[in-house]
Amino acid sequence: MADITHAQMPHPPASAHGAGAGIPHPYHLVKPSPWPLLGAFAGGLFALGMVIYMHGGGKLLAILGFASILGVMFGWWRDVIREAVREKAHTPVVKIGLRYGMSLFIASEVMFFAAFFWAFYDAALFPKVFAENPQGVWPPPNIEPLETFHLPLMMTLILLLSGVTVTWAHHAIIEGKNAEASKALGLTVLLGVMFTFFQGWEYAHAAFGFKEGIYPSTFFMATGFHGFHVIVGTIFLAVCWIRTMKGHFTPKSHFGFEAAAWYWHFVDVVWLFLFVSVYWWGSHGGGAH
């Protein structure tokens, strides 16, 4: 058998992989990056600052740590966008990994909310008897729940409408209508900001505070954690809005937007469970009496 030199060996065309000339595989080997190490230092700085803050100091250290985390996030995701848009490194195989990663991330977030719902349902179905609640009723007699079909209902309608607009944007991108997608994303971001504003208004005018018992604690933890996700999702979609106006997304390559849309629909679904469980069932007619 005649010897075959390396130059004579067949190589798959680079265009089939989109990973650059001469690379015989479709995977993305990430270049050396400072972000994992810097992220670890930023997280450690923030944790240290928070521990010291809980003992009466360290406020500036905690703020510096949080700012460092935001800086790392910005730089790291900027590099990911550059790899996708300029380097064309996000091949179909790489996108499969990104989809699995986003799916697992959302699944982990589901576990957080499962814990908060568990706490609320446990307190509502089996309320503890104490001095201010001698009969063990739910909500406790010293709590004045929020009106379910006033502000909470409007916030629900806002989020449901935002789910419609983000789906509109998705279909527009698939059809190559970037201007239409940009308009729909702009409306989605506006609706997200509106929801956050009204939730802040709701918190400011609530008749109870976080430290006033098990009902306020479970209420603010569940709805507040969701509100944090709305803020993150709004930022996520705002970045996609900017990227859409720059022409980063095409009908065949737009996973960055898809990830944001998945996250936003997850936020919508969680809010529906919160509205039914916390605002309606758990505050008026639900729980133990």
N, C-alpha and C positions, 0 to 999 in steps of 0.2 A: 504494500500500500504506500502510495507516494505521500511524502510529508506535505502538510499544508501549513503555510506560514500564517502568522496572525493577520497580516494584511489581506490574505486571501479568504479568511473566514467570513462567512456572511454575517452581517449585522442588520438588525431591524432598523428601518429608517427612523431618524430622529423625530421627523414630523409626526410619526405615529404615536409618539409618547409625549411630545410637547415639553420634554425635559432638557432640551439642549442637544447639540450635535455630539455624536459619539457615545451617548449614554445608552447602554443596551437593556434598560429596564424602565418601567414607567413610574418608579417610586421617587419620592422627593427626599434626598439626603440634605437635611438642613445644614447650612453653613454654621461655623462656630458663632455662638450668640452670647452676649453678656447678660441677657434678660433673666434667665433662670437664677443665676447667682445674685444679681441685683434684686430680684424679686424676693429671694430668701432673706436678704439683709433688710429690705423694706418691711417685710412681714414681721421679722423679729423686732425691728425698731418700734413698729406700731404696737406689738404685743407688750413689749417692755414698757412703753409709754402708758398703755392702758392699765397695766398692773400698778405702776407707780401712781397713776391718777386715782385709782381706787383707794389708795392709801394716803391721799391728800395732796398729791403733787403730780408732776410729769405731764401737765396739760400740753405744754409746748412740744414735748417729745412725741406725744401721741399724734398731734397735728402734723408734725414733720414726718412721722412714719406713714400716716395716711396719705399725705401729699406725695411721698415717695412711691407708694403703691400705685397711685393714679398715674404718676410719671412712667413707671414700668409698664403698666397696662397700655398706655398710649404708645410708647415706643415699640412694644412687642406686637401689638395689633397693626401698627403702621407697617412693620416688616412683613407681617402675614399678607397684608393687602398688596404690598410691593411684589411679594413672591407670586401672588395670583395674577396681578395685572401686567407687570413688566416682565417677569421671568417666565411666565406661563408654566409655573411649576405644579399647579393644581390639575394634574391629569385625572382622567376618570377613576383610576385606581386610588389616587390620593383623596378624591372627593368621597369615595366610599368610606375611607377612614374618618374623614371629617364628619360625615353623617352619623357614623357610629358614635363618635365622640360627643356630638351635640345631643344625640338621643340619650346617651348615658348621663350626660350632665342634667338634662331635664328630669330623668328618672331620679337622680339624687335629690333634686329640688322637690320632687313629689314626696320623698321621705320626710323632708323638713315639715312640709305642710301636714303630712299624716300625723306627726307628733303633736302639732298645735291643735289639730282637730280632735285628736285623742284626748288631750288635756281639757278642751272645752266640753266635749261630750261626757267625759267622766265627771266633771264638776256639775254639769247640768242634770245628768241622770241620777247621780248619787251625791247630792249636795251635802256638805258637812254641816253639822249642827254646832253653832257657836253663839256667843252672847247677842250679836246683832241679827242672828237668823235662828231663833230657838226652834222653829218648826221645820227647818230644813227645806225651805222652798227655793225655787229658782224662777226668775232671777231673785237674788236676795232682796228683802223688803227695803233696804236703804239705797237701792239702785233704781234710777230712772232711765230705762233703756231709750235708745234713739228711735224715732218714728221710722218704721220700716219703709213705708211707701212715700216718704218725702225725699230727703237728700240721698239716702242709699239707693232708692229706685232710680233717680236721675243719674247717679254714678254708674249704675248697672247699664242703663240705656247708652251712656257715653261709651262704655267699654264694648258693648255689643256693636255699636256703630263703627267703632275703630276696627273691630274684627272684619267688618264688611269692607272698609276702605283698604285694609292691608291685603285682603283677598283680591280686590280690584287692582291694586298695584301689581300683585303677582301675575294675574292674567295679562296685564298690559305689558309686563316685561317679557313674558312668553311670546306675545305677539309682536315684539319689537317696537312697541310704542313707548319709548322712554319719556317723552314729554307728558303723556298721560299718567305713566307710573310715578313720575315726579310729583304731579299734582295730587295723586292719591296718597302718596307717602307724606306729603306736607300736611294733608288733612289728618292723617293718622297721628303724626307727631303733635299736632295742635290738640287733638282729642286726648292724647296722653297727658299733656300739660294741664288741660282742663280737669281731668280726673284728679291729678295730684293736688291742684288748687282746692278743689271741693273737699278732698279728704283732709287737707290741712284745716279748712274751715270747719269741718265736722269735729275734728279733734279739739280745736280751739273753743268750740261751743258745747262740748260734751258736758253732761251734768256730773261726771265722775272722773277721777284721776287714776293714773296707772297703779298707784300704791293703795287704793281704797278697797282691796279685796280680790277674791279669786275671779269674779266676773270681769272687772276692769283689766286685770292682768292678762287673762286669756283673750279678751276682746282686742286689746291693743297689740299683743304679741302676734295674733293671727292676721289682723287687718294691717298692722304696721309692717309686718314682714312682706305681705302682699304689696303694700304701697312702695316699699323699697324695690320690689321687682318691677313695678310699673315704671319707676324712675329709670332703672337700668334698661328696661325694654324701650323706653322712649329715647334714651341716648343711643341705643343700638340702632333703632329705626332712623334716627336723625343722621347717623353716620351713613346708613344706606341711602338716605335721601340725597346727601351730598354726592355719594358715589354714583347714584343714578344720574344726577345732573352732569357729572363728569364722563358719563358713558362707560362706566366700568362693567355694567351688567349686559349680557347678551342673552338671547333666547335659549342658548345651549349652555351658558356658563353664568350662573348667578346664585351659587350656593350661599354666599355671604348674606344675600337677602333672604333666602329660604330659611337659614338658621334664625334670623331675626323674626321672621313670620311664625316659625314654629314656637319660638319663645313667647311671642305675643299671644298666640292662641292658647298656649298653656296658662298665661296670666289671666286671660278671659275666663277659661274654664274654672280655675281656682276661685275667681271672684264669684261666679255663679254659686259654687258650693258655699262660699262665705255668706253670700246674701241669704240663701235659703237656711243655712244652719245657724249662723250667728245673729243676723239681723231679724230674721223672721221666726224660725222655730225656737231658737234659744232665748229670744227676748220677749216673745209674745205667744204664750200658749204651749211652748215646749218645755222640756225638762220636767223636774219633779214638783208637785204641788201638794 
